[in-house]
Amino acid sequence: MKFGLFTMPKSLLVSEPEIITKGVIAYQRALPPQSNSLPKRPNAQESLRTATAMLEVEMQQGSLIRSGRKRGPDVWQFRWGDKGPFGKRIYRRRVIGTVCQYADVESARKSVAGLLAEINGNGLKHSALRMAISEVCDHFIQRELTNDNLWRSYATKRGYKAYLKRWIVPHWGCMRLSEVRTMEVESWLRRLPLAKSSCAKIRSILSVLFNHACRHELFDRNPIRLVRQSAKRRNTPCVLTPPEIKALIDNLGLRERTLVLVVASTGLRQSELFGLKWEISILLKGQ
């Protein structure tokens, strides 16, 4: 082939298809490795499995909603879903507390950590090691101290809540279950400015908390079992004789005389005496 005055050698002559093929190969070599092949289009079944797995992960955390009531403050409701005996999903909900107890979503979410660990059975052992005493207390209240639970009386539930709120949660609430030591609890009980019977009650409630955690597989031991705490009185109570009571009554006013007569005849405690109301006395009189 001649181009003007020059002649092209036959060895350099190539056909048009060969030029196109070599150009494509050179272009592919110049591209990055990830651009050599087009991305695969995801399969419909793979997309469904991925979406289902993402939904399961999201539903494992549950959801918190604020619900209004006709009377009283709004309440926080925790909603979650689990599988029934035949594989059908069942949606459940539980009232966690009022907005007076938990002012925002974060505090309400912290209170359901124990319940969430129980629902998600697969990650239970890993999350239980990170559970704090306050979270176990919330789990115990939600399971054992509700109004519909008739295992304990109303007075017992109220006493448990008072001890938890006043003594246990302020001192031990931030500690994890695995960080509680027997001797630390025993030394703390001896430093409390309470009667021995009250210290023994606090020790008993702590033991009940750890037994509750073990029963629901949130923990594997009870460090309170070996805590020593006696309920014996420090001082022998002074009991008045009938002549002493009569001499006391004769020197008191009408109000104080009535109180002493009620205590001497019924054996009421101070808190029970001060909690008496006129309606109760009329009811007892009618019986």
Buried (B, 14 or more C-beta within 10 A) or exposed (E): EEEEEEEEEEEEEEEEEEEEEEEEEEEEEEEEEEEEEEEEEEEEEEEEEEEEEEEEEEBBEBEBEEEEEEEEEEBBBBEBBEEEEEEEEEEEBBEBBBBEBBEEEEBBBBBBBBBBBBBBEEEBEEBBEEBBBBBBBBBBBBBBBEEEEEEEEEEEBEBBBEBBEEBBBEEBBEBBBBEBEBEBBBEBBEEEEEEBEBBBBBBBBBBBBBBBBBEBEBBEEBBBEEBEBEEEEEEEEEEEEEEEBEEBBEEEEEEEBEBBEBBBEEEBEEEEEEEBEEEEEEEEEEE
